[in-house]
Amino acid sequence: MSRVEPSSPTIHTQDQFLSVVTREKAIARWDAALPPGPLGEETVPLAAAAGRVLSRDVAALLDVPPFDRALVDGFALRAADISGATAAAPVRLALNGERIQCGTAPTLTVAPDTATEIATGGPVPRGADAVVMIEHTDPDPSGGILLRRPVGPGQGIGFAGGDIALGETLLRQGAVIGSRKISMLAAAGIGTVSVRKRPKVAVLSTGDELVQPGEALRPAAIYDSNGPMVTAAVAENGGEAVALGAVRDDEAELASALEKAHAECDMVILSAGTSKGAGDITYRLVARLGAPGVVVHGVALKPGKPLCLAVADGKPVVVLPGFPTSAMFTFHDFVAPVIRRMAGLPERREGQVEAVVQVRVPSELGRAEFVMVSLLPGPEGLVAHPVGKGSGSVTAFAQADGYVRIDALADSLPAGAPVRVTLLEGAARAPDLAIIGSHCLGLEAVIGALARQGLAVRCVPVGSMGGLAALKRGECDFAPLHLLDPARGVYNEPFLSEGMVLAPGWRRMQGVVYRPGDARFAGKDAGAAVTAALADPGCLMVNRNQGAGTRIVIDGLLRGARPDGYWNQPRSHNAVAAAVAQGRADWGVAVEPAARAYGLAFIPLTEEHYDFAFAEAARDRAAVAAFLAALANPDVRSAIVALGFTPSPTVTGG
């Protein structure tokens, strides 16, 4: 009689694919297999640009404002006419026969002892160099106005280009466009922008137990929290998330969904299915998706050990751990930087604060551990309180203020240990370099080179003398200047204070600008042209602000004369050129590129030196050295030449 042996139960074998590596080695393998980002570019209407990343620098196509305009409701007049006005002895001015509104071009010149009524935003008429608030005037019974206090030249006027100058770089490549930036671009007349394409990122959850939020929850099921969480995180980091819901643990169904997602998107992110176990088939399907395939499956991290990283035919594929905190931490640590790179965004700058851990935090030897903490005020500063809910918690990541790292070789953080907390929300970035002084479009070439190195630069135009004062007070790193010492005929060096040195920048040709065809200037040199202008009482000049290097040149030309328009003192070369081109003045002094930009005739006057003062003691600071190196960079010097300037023969090295 034969005996039948009982059948053995089915044994599910494990595929021992998981091979744990350190976090640093995992990142190195991942980066080596990834294609260099970002993706391509596209042009979008300004109205659709919110949240997009610029792929090219954007320069202003016009001045903003495009003309000198009134900043108050009142009367446009000549400041000299009311210089002696007092409450006891008011000055009467006759009214011109027009009222200037927004959008109304002036037709009458403001002659001496007259004024023109003007509304806020209205173009300042020829001859006027100030606008008096209507509240500071009284009507005169005879039809004019009475003024009981003086005003200074330029008061009540917003000069052309005072906000944005023609050719000024408004935004640089890599900038993220928000509502405030859109307002600035719109004011400059820019209707479309070139932006980086957003990577399309497929988000797919796996598991028989998953139910989509809002649906009825069946027995033994859970809601899919990872899918919506990752979808939102993709969008936060510049990607276009394609939410595909959840797929059952069925090999054929999962393979079909994965292949479709890979074909239609630039990146695929799955959650769950990465741990060693009979039901985990995801990583095997990923391995067959395309070359080179899986590059990391297992990282010595807590939380996040079962992370799987792959590249399939040039597209990143990630399988996140199933537990929410593990999934979110590994997403931000490994995946978010890749999405940002593909989208053209800079690396996220994470803020850090110092704190103290008041309780011992145990850790597992051999795995770097990241502990989520909440920050609480303590008697001597911040206290980092561990959010100890485990990697399966859906609230730990959301409720934490940041995290601290425990080294793989440590078994704990002792109570009372000082720690550095990395903030989950990051922090505002201070500028790496501050530049205060005279502004020049050539400076854009230098700042652009620094921006491409990841340096943040803040530039404040206050004029040459203002920049030197700021440098002396320690408020900036560089003070651009172009000041001539008339007695010695030397630029800039005589104006330096102790401890300051000069980095040569470039040369700019200054000259007299006028409208083509004006016989008072045509065919003359600068001296003869100014002499002709001074001989004509109807020839209106436009000056520059006190403290500007150009103002010194102009005063030298005038030799004490104060012609009509002398007190009209805009703060830039563009504003001078705009005033002449638009007929509000007949001549001024500006650099040659400004004349070209406005179609003006140009009489060469002097080649000035535009240089950079800085503190000798700061020479070796990284950002200062980078600026000095940029001045000597051949590409930067070529860009300066293209803008119409001549780089100085020698440049101070870093």
Secondary structure, DSSP 8 states (H G I E B T S, - for coil): ---------------TT-B-B-HHHHHHHHHHHS------EEEEEGGG-TT-BBSS-EE-SS-BSSS-EESSSEEEE-GGGGTT--SSS-EEEEEEEEEE-TT----S---TTEEEEE-TT-B--TT--EEEEGGGEEE-TTSSEEE-S---TTTTEE-TTSSB-TT-EEE-TT-B--HHHHHHHHHTT--EEEEE---EEEEEEE-TTEE-TTS---TT-EE--HHHHHHHHHHHTT-EEEEEEEE-S-HHHHHHHHHHHHHHSSEEEEES--SSSTT--HHHHHHTSSSEEEEEE-BSEES-TT-EEEEETTEEEEEE-SSHHHHHHHIIIIIHHHHHHHHT-------EEEEEE-S-EE--TTSEEEEEEEEEEETTEEEEEE--S-TT-SSHHHH-SEEEEE-TT-SEE-TTEEEEEEETT------SEEEEE---THHHHHHHHHHHTT--EEEEE--HHHHHHHHHTT--SBEEE--EETTTTEESGGG--TTEEEEEEEEEEEEEEE-TT-TTTTT--HHHHHHHHHH-TT--B----TT-HHHHHHHHHHTT---TTTT---SSHHHHHHHHHTTS-SEEEEEHHHHHHTT-EEEEEEEEEEEEEEEGGGTTSHHHHHHHHHHH-HHHHHHHHHTT-EE-S-----
